[in-house]
Structures are given as structure tokens and as C-alpha cells.
């Protein structure tokens, strides 16, 4: 299982015991401490020792930098110490950094800031003015990494304990947020798929009714009304237009009476059950292509006239 790697940076001799205590604390959490004096840095024969430290630091997850009152060994790459260059490398690589400065040194740095332009300031707690120059630069440029003062090693450990716990809690919060976001995303995706299915169903339904527009007696008041007039209780018929309707009426025994028709109607009659049944259908029931339109039942009844006239059994003369 991968564990967080914590690089511990400080001057060696004056902070040796502090380094060891912090190393033990990091190990107690199950994290991996990385220190050059503990064999945590892979050295090469083609690079300076300090460059190996910088390379190893770039592979770590967390950097703990401890600044005391000793300058330490100067870097071969700049006027700063190796410890300072390690911190600069961590900042450059945007690592999670925790900076601890000895309280006396940090307090004296406030005095240094007020007198640095005089050129005559002599520090009492640090062995090199460059320490104060570096701290001043840190305070001006470091915005997102905490700088904490300490009197004892316990101050550092307790601060790290709280910071690491906060990191873990923040991780849990983000993970829960990602889980919630994933759940919300799944729900949104399901909703979108459902919308697509509904849209597909609606389109297919429109196509189906479009193909049989005005044909099913159950969906067209004209055909439903005719079915009622003709007393077709068990019969289902499908008619699309005027020609289909005429074919059906002929099959039902009606004869078209074109001689008595006007421009606005069609007249059909038949003899049944001792009476003459006359059906007048007006053209307003059809569109320009003579297809049966969907109309309210009130309009349908206005455009269909049904009439019956009794006849005697000896009467051979029909009225038409």
C-alpha cells in the first residue's frame, strides 16, 4: 500500500534531535519519513549530494522545513544554504509544505525588517544575516503554506498532528463530495436517457397516428358517429378519406344519389327494415385532399344528416 512520503528539511547538527523526533512522529502515523541522514535519499556519483536531495524532495508528498538559528552548509547553486534551497525547490514544485521557525529567530526577524535598510543591523540569535533575509522573503512570497513558530519539538509535532488530521478530514470531505457528484451525475444521466426514451416514444407515436390520421373510428368523431347511426355495435371499420367512406357505404347497402347532391354535400340512401334511410354528408368534414378531418363531435353532427322515411310493402316507387 502506498504511503505519504514526508521530506524533513533542516540544518543537521543544531537540529539533529528535533529531526529525529519529527521522524519518529511521522513513522508513528504510518507515513514514510525521508531524510538524507537516514538513508532516504538516493545518491548518484554524477550529481552533487545536494542535487540528489532536491531530486528526492520532488518525489515526496509533504515537506516539513525547520529553520533554526544556524545557517548550515552553503549551497553550491546559490548564496543560500542547502536547507533554504530545499525549501525553494519544494515551493517551485508546489508541494504541501509546513514551515517551522524558531520563535526567537522569528521575533528577531521583526526587528531586522525595521532596520535592514540601515545596513548596520547585527543579529543576536542567528549566526548569519542571510537567515533573516530568507525569512523576510518567505513571509512576503509564501501565501498558501503555513509558517509556524516553535519553542520545543513538541510544538512542531502537535502542529503537524493537527495539520495532518485536517488533511485527512479534507480528503474525506472531497471524496464524499465526489461520490455525491458522481451520484448526481448518474441521476442526471439517467434522467437524460429517460427524456430521450420519452422523446423517441413521442416521435414514434406521432408517426403511427400520422400514418393512420383520421382512420380509426376510436380516434375520429366522424367515424364514431357514423358507427352509432348505422348501429354497428360489433363492427370496426377503418376509413381514411371520402372515397374510402363511399366504398364502405356501398358495402353497407347505400347508393349514392348524385342527382340530388349540391356542391357542399354527398347523399346516400338505402332501403332497410321497411324504410328509406338517407345519409347526407357535408364536404366540411373533409380537408382539401378529401381526407376525413378530426373535428369536435358538435361539428360532426352539424355536417352529417340522418333521415328515415317509412314505405309500404306494396309501394314499388322509391323516392329517388
Steps between C-alpha positions, in 0.01 A plus 500: 500500500640840402562736794565877505869587482602787728828680431651651816731793431718687751858575588655184633715543808305763697157342428600134502279404795206698361536319168505160672189576707308621194619192308367270774167684503461469123582127521242452779230621260596238243655761272847468350755758626768601250827642641845504348658377827257205525572351160184643346681673213634308202839648421676473164864532405433746220304761697597712805355365824271796545352454152405144594313647798312740274409217260379279784298786645311542171367143537363558852142595588565722802796717602572602859757781516650598836701825524715562806775747580780336298561561133641154431680396184492744211354374175728469200214637287435831682588721794242323714549188711407150386201507739378824344544359151299192600214724603531700177485172304187394691331832426594475133349150480184617682530243776294496818741687729506566873757760611615524861724785623656521845301758698803706604620515141156599370467773766843638414401499134238766582782720630707422193220616270491837675876549472612318186526818294747648751766245412621487859266235649688229693290191588522349847327166441620390155851436379444647155294800386397296194259306724305820564515593132356162410224513763402851387474375143289202613255720689455723195460227240352192671121536510351151509738319736487546879800652681498397868739599779622247759678487833530123532471192282160430657370824344596369155352154557170629637465742211573223247255269675221755456602582143516136391161432664360799311643364176333165560166662587524720190569191290194323643285805428622520141448127453145526633441798273633307201277204591200731529593666172531160334160401638351827376669447164359146475154631587532775242622250241206270579261793473646599164469143374140488620429828321648355181281191533191714553589716202554188288166358616325830424651512150407141429147562628464804276621295205249227575205736531627696203490187288141432600382857549121508495461126445424329829140534606619521862707812425270675253163643600367481144544125478383453855178689428438305177552176689234611748251603227545170315469302824830323443554389859750221426646628175833677469574682176798701385447785253752764399320730255179569306564225246557243774188615678299465179629146447401406850150648462453309175601183679241586767229518231491875431463649155636841418235747379714740291192652331382661822840602635623857532860620479529484876374147570485134410168311525461124551185292554397143557183301567507306821243365746208647306634853483718724290813612686667812364852612600617850404871567557630856458838584350607691814586163650793470254817697437615622157622151418165349602655334806273468802595765754499480877215718616311552824187289527282813486640587154470140385127492585447826312654350185329159501123482448314174556142457386262203487170476313259211531367328182211255439573144392296554176669822403745427221585862437801619692538869575823529300 
